[in-house]
Amino acid sequence: MKTIKYCCRNEKFGSKQIYKSIKHEFPKLKQKKKDCLGNCRHCRKECIAMVGKKRLICAESPDVLYAQLKQIIAESRAESAMA
């Protein structure tokens, strides 16, 4: 799995808690906090995270985003196990 990046300006939507939860549950997974991800149109309205270099994940709440990220991590690990 590639890096998950979070916009520091998006913390008001709960991305900080998601970062901590993912770090606790998947300590070896690479995560980064960036000042800006360049997706301000989405960042101002909802909770976001960037998976890899281009895949933007958006959700209306932190719980939904957390569930989406966990699903992506599980899929990535399943693909790695098959390879």
DSSP file (Angstrom, degrees, kcal/mol; ACC not computed):
  #  RESIDUE AA STRUCTURE BP1 BP2  ACC     N-H-->O    O-->H-N    N-H-->O    O-->H-N    TCO  KAPPA ALPHA  PHI   PSI    X-CA   Y-CA   Z-CA
    1    1 A M              0   0    0      0, 0.0    29,-0.2     0, 0.0     3,-0.1   0.000 360.0 360.0 360.0 140.8    0.0    0.0    0.0
    2    2 A K        -     0   0    0      1,-0.2    28,-0.1    27,-0.1     2,-0.1  -0.199 360.0 -65.1 -83.0-179.2    1.2    3.4   -0.8
    3    3 A T        -     0   0    0     48,-0.1    49,-2.9    26,-0.1     2,-0.5  -0.336  38.4-140.8 -69.3 144.7    1.3    6.4    1.5
    4    4 A I  E     -aB  31  51A   0     26,-2.0    28,-2.4    47,-0.2     2,-0.4  -0.941  21.4-161.9-103.7 127.8   -1.9    8.0    2.9
    5    5 A K  E     -aB  32  50A   0     45,-3.1    45,-2.8    -2,-0.5     2,-0.4  -0.888   4.8-162.5-114.9 143.0   -1.6   11.8    3.0
    6    6 A Y  E     -a   33   0A   0     26,-2.4    28,-3.4    -2,-0.4     2,-0.5  -0.948  20.1-125.4-122.6 142.5   -3.8   14.2    5.0
    7    7 A C  E >   -a   34   0A   0     -2,-0.4     3,-1.6    41,-0.4    28,-0.2  -0.766  12.0-147.2 -86.1 125.9   -4.3   17.9    4.5
    8    8 A C  G >  S+     0   0    0     26,-3.3     3,-1.2    -2,-0.5    27,-0.2   0.805  99.6  59.9 -62.8 -28.4   -3.5   19.8    7.8
    9    9 A R  G 3  S+     0   0    0     26,-0.7     3,-0.4    25,-0.3    -1,-0.3   0.622  97.3  61.6 -74.4 -11.6   -6.2   22.4    6.8
   10   10 A N  G X >S+     0   0    0     -3,-1.6     3,-2.1     1,-0.2     5,-0.8   0.376  70.6 102.0 -94.1   3.2   -8.8   19.6    6.7
   11   11 A E  G X 5 +     0   0    0     -3,-1.2     3,-1.8     1,-0.3     5,-0.4   0.762  67.1  71.1 -61.0 -24.9   -8.3   18.7   10.4
   12   12 A K  G 3 5S+     0   0    0     -3,-0.4    -1,-0.3     1,-0.3    -2,-0.1   0.722  95.4  54.9 -64.7 -18.5  -11.5   20.6   11.3
   13   13 A F  G < 5S-     0   0    0     -3,-2.1    -1,-0.3    33,-0.1    -2,-0.2   0.431 128.9 -94.3 -93.5  -0.3  -13.4   17.7    9.6
   14   14 A G  T <>5S+     0   0    0     -3,-1.8     4,-1.5    -4,-0.2     3,-0.4   0.567  82.6 132.1 105.7  10.3  -11.8   15.1   11.8
   15   15 A S  H  >< +     0   0    0     -5,-0.8     4,-2.5     1,-0.2    -4,-0.2   0.797  69.7  63.2 -67.0 -26.0   -8.8   13.9    9.7
   16   16 A K  H  > S+     0   0    0     -5,-0.4     4,-2.0     1,-0.2    -1,-0.2   0.915 104.2  46.6 -63.5 -42.2   -6.5   14.2   12.7
   17   17 A Q  H  > S+     0   0    0     -3,-0.4     4,-2.4    -6,-0.2    -1,-0.2   0.869 111.1  52.2 -67.8 -36.6   -8.4   11.6   14.6
   18   18 A I  H  X S+     0   0    0     -4,-1.5     4,-2.8     2,-0.2     5,-0.3   0.931 107.7  52.5 -63.8 -44.7   -8.4    9.3   11.5
   19   19 A Y  H  X S+     0   0    0     -4,-2.5     4,-2.3     1,-0.2    -2,-0.2   0.930 112.0  45.6 -54.9 -48.6   -4.6    9.7   11.3
   20   20 A K  H  X S+     0   0    0     -4,-2.0     4,-2.2     2,-0.2    -1,-0.2   0.902 113.2  49.2 -64.2 -42.2   -4.2    8.6   14.9
   21   21 A S  H  X S+     0   0    0     -4,-2.4     4,-2.5     2,-0.2     5,-0.2   0.919 113.0  45.9 -65.2 -44.3   -6.6    5.7   14.6
   22   22 A I  H  X S+     0   0    0     -4,-2.8     4,-3.3     1,-0.2     7,-0.2   0.907 112.2  52.1 -64.4 -41.5   -5.0    4.4   11.4
   23   23 A K  H  < S+     0   0    0     -4,-2.3    -2,-0.2    -5,-0.3    -1,-0.2   0.890 112.6  45.4 -62.3 -39.2   -1.5    4.8   13.0
   24   24 A H  H  < S+     0   0    0     -4,-2.2    -2,-0.2    -5,-0.2    -1,-0.2   0.905 120.3  38.6 -69.8 -42.3   -2.7    2.9   16.1
   25   25 A E  H  < S+     0   0    0     -4,-2.5    -2,-0.2     1,-0.3    -3,-0.2   0.841 131.0  26.5 -79.9 -34.6   -4.3    0.1   14.1
   26   26 A F    ><  +     0   0    0     -4,-3.3     3,-1.6    -5,-0.2    -1,-0.3  -0.655  68.5 171.1-128.1  74.6   -1.7   -0.2   11.3
   27   27 A P  T 3  S+     0   0    0      0, 0.0    -1,-0.1     0, 0.0    -2,-0.1   0.741  76.9  53.1 -62.9 -24.3    1.6    1.1   12.7
   28   28 A K  T 3  S+     0   0    0      2,-0.1     2,-0.2     0, 0.0    -5,-0.1   0.575  84.1 106.3 -87.5  -8.5    3.7    0.0    9.7
   29   29 A L  S <  S-     0   0    0     -3,-1.6     2,-0.5    -7,-0.2   -26,-0.1  -0.514  75.2-120.7 -73.5 135.9    1.5    1.9    7.2
   30   30 A K        +     0   0    0    -29,-0.2   -26,-2.0    -2,-0.2     2,-0.3  -0.657  39.1 169.8 -83.1 125.4    3.1    5.1    5.9
   31   31 A Q  E     -a    4   0A   0     -2,-0.5     2,-0.3   -28,-0.2   -26,-0.2  -0.965  10.7-169.9-133.1 150.0    1.1    8.3    6.5
   32   32 A K  E     -a    5   0A   0    -28,-2.4   -26,-2.4    -2,-0.3     2,-0.5  -0.995  17.5-142.4-140.0 146.2    2.0   11.9    6.1
   33   33 A K  E     -a    6   0A   0     -2,-0.3     2,-0.3   -28,-0.2   -26,-0.2  -0.946  24.9-169.5-104.3 125.2    0.4   15.2    7.1
   34   34 A K  E     -a    7   0A   0    -28,-3.4   -26,-3.3    -2,-0.5   -25,-0.3  -0.857  30.0-129.5-114.5 149.8    0.8   17.9    4.4
   35   35 A D  S    S-     0   0    0     -2,-0.3   -26,-0.7     1,-0.3     2,-0.3   0.914  95.3  -0.1 -61.9 -42.2    0.1   21.6    4.7
   36   36 A C        -     0   0    0    -28,-0.1    -1,-0.3   -29,-0.1   -30,-0.0  -0.981  50.0-165.1-150.7 136.2   -2.0   21.4    1.5
   37   37 A L        -     0   0    0     -2,-0.3    -1,-0.1    -3,-0.2    -2,-0.0   0.478  49.7-115.2 -96.4  -5.3   -2.9   18.6   -0.9
   38   38 A G  S    S+     0   0    0      1,-0.1     3,-0.1     2,-0.0    -2,-0.0   0.721  88.9 107.5  79.3  21.3   -4.1   21.0   -3.6
   39   39 A N    >>  +     0   0    0      1,-0.1     4,-2.7     2,-0.1     3,-1.0  -0.354  30.5 148.8-122.6  50.4   -7.7   19.9   -3.5
   40   40 A C  H 3>  +     0   0    0      1,-0.3     4,-2.1     2,-0.2     5,-0.2   0.795  63.9  65.5 -59.4 -32.1   -9.2   22.9   -1.8
   41   41 A R  H 34 S+     0   0    0      1,-0.2    -1,-0.3     2,-0.2     4,-0.2   0.906 115.6  29.3 -58.4 -41.6  -12.5   22.5   -3.5
   42   42 A H  H X> S+     0   0    0     -3,-1.0     4,-2.3     2,-0.1     3,-1.3   0.854 114.7  62.3 -83.3 -38.5  -13.1   19.2   -1.7
   43   43 A C  H 3< S+     0   0    0     -4,-2.7    -2,-0.2     1,-0.3    -3,-0.2   0.812 100.2  53.9 -61.3 -33.2  -11.1   20.1    1.4
   44   44 A R  T 3< S+     0   0    0     -4,-2.1    -1,-0.3    -5,-0.2    -2,-0.1   0.706 118.1  34.7 -73.4 -19.4  -13.4   23.0    2.3
   45   45 A K  T <4 S+     0   0    0     -3,-1.3     2,-0.3    -4,-0.2    -2,-0.2   0.728 120.4   7.7-109.7 -27.8  -16.5   20.9    2.2
   46   46 A E  S  < S-     0   0    0     -4,-2.3     2,-0.3    15,-0.0    14,-0.2  -0.904  81.5 -75.4-152.0 173.5  -15.7   17.4    3.5
   47   47 A C  E     - C   0  59A   0     12,-1.9    12,-2.1    -2,-0.3     2,-0.3  -0.618  54.6-179.5 -78.7 130.3  -13.2   15.0    5.0
   48   48 A I  E     + C   0  58A   0     -2,-0.3   -41,-0.4    10,-0.2     2,-0.3  -0.910  19.9 177.1-133.9 159.2  -10.5   14.0    2.6
   49   49 A A  E     - C   0  57A   0      8,-1.7     8,-3.3    -2,-0.3     2,-0.5  -0.962  23.9-132.6-152.9 150.8   -7.3   11.9    2.3
   50   50 A M  E     -BC   5  56A   0    -45,-2.8   -45,-3.1    -2,-0.3     2,-0.6  -0.932  13.4-159.5-110.1 125.2   -5.0   11.1   -0.6
   51   51 A V  E  >  -BC   4  55A   0      4,-3.4     4,-1.4    -2,-0.5     3,-0.5  -0.915  66.7 -27.0-104.6 121.3   -4.0    7.5   -1.2
   52   52 A G  T  4 S-     0   0    0    -49,-2.9   -47,-0.1    -2,-0.6    -2,-0.0  -0.491 111.6 -46.8  72.0-145.9   -0.8    7.3   -3.3
   53   53 A K  T  4 S+     0   0    0     -2,-0.2    -1,-0.2   -49,-0.0   -49,-0.0   0.714 132.8  13.7 -95.5 -22.6   -0.2   10.2   -5.6
   54   54 A K  T  4 S+     0   0    0     -3,-0.5     2,-0.9     1,-0.1    -2,-0.2   0.599  88.9 103.6-131.7 -15.7   -3.6   10.7   -7.3
   55   55 A R  E  <  -C   51   0A   0     -4,-1.4    -4,-3.4     2,-0.0     2,-0.5  -0.643  49.1-165.9 -85.2 107.1   -6.4    8.8   -5.5
   56   56 A L  E     -C   50   0A   0     -2,-0.9     2,-0.5    -6,-0.2    -6,-0.2  -0.798   2.7-159.7 -93.0 126.3   -8.5   11.3   -3.5
   57   57 A I  E     -C   49   0A   0     -8,-3.3    -8,-1.7    -2,-0.5     2,-0.4  -0.932  12.5-175.6-108.2 123.5  -10.9    9.8   -1.0
   58   58 A C  E     +C   48   0A   0     -2,-0.5     2,-0.3   -10,-0.2   -10,-0.2  -0.913   6.8 169.2-120.7 145.7  -13.7   12.1    0.1
   59   59 A A  E     -C   47   0A   0    -12,-2.1   -12,-1.9    -2,-0.4    -2,-0.0  -0.991  39.7-127.2-152.6 154.2  -16.4   11.5    2.7
   60   60 A E  S    S+     0   0    0     -2,-0.3   -12,-0.1   -14,-0.2    -1,-0.1   0.675  95.2  24.8 -77.6 -16.8  -19.1   13.5    4.5
   61   61 A S  S  > S-     0   0    0    -14,-0.1     4,-2.1     1,-0.1     5,-0.2  -0.975  78.4-116.0-143.6 158.5  -17.9   12.4    7.9
   62   62 A P  H  > S+     0   0    0      0, 0.0     4,-2.7     0, 0.0     5,-0.2   0.858 114.5  56.8 -60.9 -35.2  -14.7   11.1    9.5
   63   63 A D  H  > S+     0   0    0      2,-0.2     4,-2.1     1,-0.2     5,-0.1   0.905 108.0  46.6 -63.3 -41.4  -16.3    7.8   10.3
   64   64 A V  H  > S+     0   0    0      2,-0.2     4,-2.3     1,-0.2    -1,-0.2   0.916 113.3  48.6 -67.6 -43.2  -17.2    7.2    6.6
   65   65 A L  H  X S+     0   0    0     -4,-2.1     4,-2.7     2,-0.2    -2,-0.2   0.915 110.4  51.7 -63.1 -42.8  -13.7    8.2    5.5
   66   66 A Y  H  X S+     0   0    0     -4,-2.7     4,-2.4     1,-0.2    -1,-0.2   0.916 110.3  48.7 -59.2 -44.5  -12.1    5.9    8.2
   67   67 A A  H  X S+     0   0    0     -4,-2.1     4,-1.9     2,-0.2    -1,-0.2   0.897 111.5  49.8 -64.0 -40.7  -14.2    3.0    6.9
   68   68 A Q  H  X S+     0   0    0     -4,-2.3     4,-2.2     2,-0.2    -2,-0.2   0.917 111.5  48.2 -64.2 -43.5  -13.3    3.7    3.3
   69   69 A L  H  X S+     0   0    0     -4,-2.7     4,-2.5     1,-0.2    -2,-0.2   0.898 109.9  52.0 -65.5 -40.4   -9.6    3.8    4.2
   70   70 A K  H  X S+     0   0    0     -4,-2.4     4,-2.4     1,-0.2    -1,-0.2   0.887 110.0  50.0 -62.1 -38.3   -9.8    0.6    6.2
   71   71 A Q  H  X S+     0   0    0     -4,-1.9     4,-2.5     2,-0.2    -2,-0.2   0.911 110.7  48.8 -66.4 -42.6  -11.4   -1.1    3.1
   72   72 A I  H  X S+     0   0    0     -4,-2.2     4,-2.4     2,-0.2    -2,-0.2   0.906 111.8  49.7 -63.2 -42.0   -8.7    0.2    0.8
   73   73 A I  H  X S+     0   0    0     -4,-2.5     4,-2.3     2,-0.2    -2,-0.2   0.921 111.4  48.9 -63.0 -44.2   -6.0   -1.1    3.2
   74   74 A A  H  X S+     0   0    0     -4,-2.4     4,-2.1     2,-0.2    -2,-0.2   0.910 112.2  48.2 -62.7 -43.0   -7.7   -4.5    3.4
   75   75 A E  H  X S+     0   0    0     -4,-2.5     4,-2.3     1,-0.2    -1,-0.2   0.903 111.5  50.7 -63.7 -41.0   -7.9   -4.7   -0.4
   76   76 A S  H  X S+     0   0    0     -4,-2.4     4,-2.1     1,-0.2    -2,-0.2   0.900 111.0  47.7 -64.1 -41.5   -4.3   -3.7   -0.7
   77   77 A R  H  X S+     0   0    0     -4,-2.3     4,-2.0     2,-0.2    -1,-0.2   0.868 110.2  52.4 -68.7 -36.0   -3.2   -6.3    1.7
   78   78 A A  H  X S+     0   0    0     -4,-2.1     4,-1.5     2,-0.2    -2,-0.2   0.906 110.4  48.2 -65.1 -41.7   -5.3   -9.0    0.0
   79   79 A E  H  X S+     0   0    0     -4,-2.3     4,-1.4     1,-0.2    -2,-0.2   0.893 111.1  50.9 -65.1 -39.5   -3.7   -8.1   -3.3
   80   80 A S  H  < S+     0   0    0     -4,-2.1    -1,-0.2     1,-0.2    -2,-0.2   0.868 108.1  52.6 -66.1 -36.3   -0.2   -8.2   -1.8
   81   81 A A  H  < S+     0   0    0     -4,-2.0    -1,-0.2     1,-0.2    -2,-0.2   0.840 109.6  48.9 -69.5 -32.6   -0.9  -11.7   -0.3
   82   82 A M  H  <        0   0    0     -4,-1.5    -1,-0.2     1,-0.2    -2,-0.2   0.787 360.0 360.0 -76.8 -28.1   -1.9  -13.0   -3.7
   83   83 A A     <        0   0    0     -4,-1.4    -1,-0.2    -5,-0.1    -2,-0.2   0.492 360.0 360.0 -74.0 360.0    1.1  -11.7   -5.5
